[in-house]
């Protein structure tokens, strides 16, 4: 992501290590890039962004609430 110019390399390392959360704007840029470069179909853009944002905010919840939200998410989107 650092090479794409979205975030500095040290910033991306912090995101990968879990010591920093990506901003909503960064997540939007990543989804736009995925669509632009053909990794994601335009019809999936909004649902993918919603999923990224959901996962981001779930990480701030207690383990119990995070597990409940994850189960709901899997059931809603039929993810195994």
N, C-alpha and C positions, 0 to 999 in steps of 0.2 A: 504494500500500500504506500510505503514511502516512495517507491519508484514512480508511482502514479501521481505523486504530488498532493495526495490528500492529507497526509500527516507526515511529520518527520519520522525518520527511522527510530530514534529513541522513543518517540511518542507511541509508535506502533508496537514496539517491544513491551512498553508498559501496558498496553491494551492486551497483548497476548499473554502477559504474565498475570493479568488480573489486578494490577495495582492502579489501573486507570480505566474508566469506562469511556467508550466512544461517545461523542456528542451526537445529538439527533441529526445535526447538519452533516456530520461525517457519514453517518449511516445512509442518509439520502444521497450523498455523493457516490458512495460505493454502489448503491442500487442503480443509480443512473449510469455509472460506468459499466456495470454488468449488462445492462440493456444495450448500451451503445456498442459494446464490443461483442455482442451476440451470445453472451453466456446465459442470458435470461430473456425470456420472451416479454415483449411489452405488456401483454395481458396479465403477466404475473408480477408486474412491478409493484403495485399497491399492496398486494397480499404479502409479498416478500418483505417490503418495508415494515408493514404492520407486525410481521413475525419477528424481525430484527428488533424493533422497538419493544415488543412484548418481552423477548428474551433479555434485553438489556435491563428493563425495569424489574423483571423477576429476580435478577441477581441481588437486588437490594432487600429482598424479603427474607423472612425467617425460613429455615429449612422446611418446616411443616407447611407454611403457606406456599412456598415455592413448589413443593411436591404436589400440592393440590392444584395449583395453577398449571403445572406441567401436565398432570393427568387430564385436566379439562382441555388444554391445548391439543394434546394427542387425540382425544376423543372428538373434539370439534373438527380437526383437520385430518382425522383418520390416519395418523402417523403411528407406525408400529415401533 
